[in-house]
Amino acid sequence: MKQDVEISGFDFLVESLGRICMPGMEAIKLRSNCDIRSLDDIPRAAEGAGCEISYVDLPEKISGFAQVIDGQPHIAVNRAKPSKHSKFTIVHEWGHHVLHFNPSQGRDQANCLTASDADFEANLFGATLVTAVTTQEEREEMVRHNPEIRSTLAVSVFGMVLAILMALAIWIWSLFRTRDAALIETT
């Protein structure tokens, strides 16, 4: 007979916030480790970290992609896109390498729930790094070229608030269950 496993509100909160915050924390660590201080530092830092960046002709809807070829991380960027779009593409694809293709972290693309989850994480990685190294004016220009920056940050804040509310609901539910169990034992 299978027993029900009860998750605590605290466990739910920690797991949910960890999943939401991990890409941003990795971006901040990378910023420090690679001495990234501006948008212009991003391609140099990615190449310095071992990524080969190629500007290639791709269909209009495709900004770029990340791939590991013979153990070497590659980032392909659509050469037809504007510079501000390309820089976000590089950091997004670099995020895939750091978050999903990096065997030293014990993660690979197969461990992600879905391709859209992996893209969300890479967007959050990129949005965090871009936000950390830009002025307000540069950020606004980046968002004009990459609207997913704003939506990704908004969804992550909403997710954090939702996780906190759900953890609170689980905690309140557990209080009622404990009280009900105590009432049943006394009768």
Buried (B, 14 or more C-beta within 10 A) or exposed (E): EEEEEEEEBEEBBEEBBEBBBBBBEBBBEBBEEBEBEEBEBBBEBBBEBEBEBEBEEBEEEEBBBBEBEEEEBBBBBBEBBEEBBBBBBBBBBBBBBBBBBBEEEEBEEEEBEEEEEBBBBBBBBBBBBBBBBBEEEBBEBBBEBBEBBBBBBEBBEEBBEEBBEBBEEBBEEBEEEEEEEEEEEEE
